[in-house]
Amino acid sequence: MEILECSEWRRPAQTTGDEVLERVRAMLAEVAAEGDDALIRLSRDIDGFEPRLIELKPWASYPISEETKAHLRVAAERIRAFAKMQRDMYGDQSREDRHGRFGQVVRPLPSMAAYIPGGRFPLVSTALMTLIPARVAGVPIRLACSPADDPAILAAASLGGATAFLHMGGAQAVAALAYGSRWHEAVDMIVGPGNAYVNAAKALVQGRVKIDTLAGPSEILVLCDDSTDPHWLALDVLAQAEHDPMALSVLATTDRALLAAIEARVREELAAHPDKDAGVIQLVHCASVDEMIDLSNRMAPEHLHLACDPGLVDIERLAHFGSLFIGRHSAVALGDYCTGPNHTLPTLAVARRKGGLSVGDFLKVLTFQEVDPKSFGELAKTGIHLAELEGLAFHRRSLEIRL
């Protein structure tokens, strides 16, 4: 845990992972050359089982508790409602003028796959957050893929709208999704988080398929004042830190006494839970609210939490974030599960140029143009002139011949 002045803040260096990248590159080459034989061999060697396609049942029929079913339903309904709101932003449109009709149509991608990581605990929220927006977008083929076959994962995949479930993990699963296999055809988009090998595989296949983002360690920036309990703030920082040893949790305030109180609470919690990852925790003192805003815009955090009095921070000045959590009760942990907006968010300052996963990622906007023959000549004059300017003779002639 570091205590920093705002001017000292720097994002911790990320390792390049060249070794992982080269190993994954070799795995993808094996799959490209040998197909299913390589996929079976890699799955046996790495995960200890052979890939298989699991037929999904109705989600409520899986052996999970009624309480779990009730809460899965709440989360799914909220994620679906938010996704439907996003879908309403996209629609077919056209405009007409004397030269003809020009417009766009919005269509879903033909297929997608949601990678759901394995581990000690079932990541049901990942299944819901990745599959439901694709279903709302109208993607007809929605493949869930995971090294885990826990009943809760299968239930969440079914509830999320998966049309099939591929039991396979790691970089080899990404290869199967990108290149196709005996279990399923290649998909058009791969979404969802994973370990360094999964991330490297997504990086290497993104020229072949669309991906959501290359996920780095989880991040949070908390901008706060003494109106929020220091214990709440300490736990907000630790909640993201427990994701990963490299998870970055930054908290900034103008109040030195509050920083000291939060530091004490963080140390108490870590001492009581020595098995939890502490991540990279940075407590930052800012000279002013302006410095807090500047820090936020420099960091472009995955999660940005305003745990302060309303009006302390001018939200309009916050330019870059994956998702914004406004108010002390808008805990980031709640957004991870069931507020509705997607929890698949950009890290490593990628929020400077893109937001989180949304319905729009599963849609394509296709344009059309229909030129009125009576007005062709008028437009052709402009086209011919520009073709001559660019030295493209056949462009010019293709227009002239129609005059």
Secondary structure, DSSP 8 states (H G I E B T S, - for coil): -EEEEGGG---------HHHHHHHHHHHHHHHHHTHHHHHHHHHHHHSS--EEE----GGGSS--HHHHHHHHHHHHHHHHHHHHHHTT---EEEEETTEEEEEEEEE-SEEEEE---SSS--HHHHHHHHHHHHHHT-SEEEEEES---HHHHHHHHHHT-SEEEE--HHHHHHHHHH--SSS---SEEE----HHHHHHHHHHTTTSEES----S-EEEEEE-TTS-HHHHHHHHHHHHTT-TT-EEEEEES-HHHHHHHHHHHHHHHHH-TTS---EEEEEE-SSHHHHHHHHHHH--SEEEEES-TTSS-GGG----SEEEESTT--HHHHTTTSSS-S----TTGGGT-----GGGGEEEEEEEEE-GGGHHHHHHHHHHHHHHHT-HHHHHHHHTT-
